[in-house]
Amino acid sequence: MIQIENRELSENQSEIKISSKPPYLLGFLGFIPLVGFFVGIALVLYGLIKYKSKKLILIGFLCMTFTILAYSALFYIGFVSDFGKKGWNEHSQMELTTLVKHVEFYKIENGKYPDSIQQLETKNEFIFLADPTQMQKQKAGKTIYFNYKNLGNRYLLFSSGNDGIPNTKDDIYPKVKINKNIGWVKNQ
């Protein structure tokens, strides 16, 4: 009896035909940037090794290409386009305005303005000292800070703007009302 059951089981197994289709629908994950790149790599490998499917390989390459194009577009819009530059300029101006408050507080605590902007760094508070408009120009490990100069009882503080050259028409200044209580000056 045991032999008959085994034979019947093996006959049923041979009748069941498992069809293995390439996972074309995974290509829809390619519309998710970054995730789509890794899905694309997997699809290309499956297409080459397991399924030998040119269509699956093409879908994989399209997934990777979409991710590359999406991130390239974001980079262009964020750093190269006028829209992106305007956004970094506004961000820079907000950071400069905040820095004026920190410089003035430093003077209250120490009786004088800092000799360099890096003296504002503390362990308890994160202060933005790097110029956001210069992010593209920064080299590995080298930070480009806002322009700061201690003038004794006054100080200069500004961003070089998109051209990266100080004292040109695209320089960015903090939004501060100039009065006798604040030591920030626009020009020397």
Secondary structure, 3 states (H helix, E strand, C coil): CHHHHHHHHHHHHHHCCCCCCCCHHHHHHHHCCCHHHHHHHHHHHHHHHHCCCHHHHHHHHHHHHHHHHHHHHHHHHHHHCHHHHHHHHHHHHHHHHHHHHHHHHHHHHHCCCCCCHHHHCCCCCCCCCECHHHHHHCCCCCCCECEEEECCCCEEEEECCCCCCCCCCCCECCCCCCCCCCCEECCC
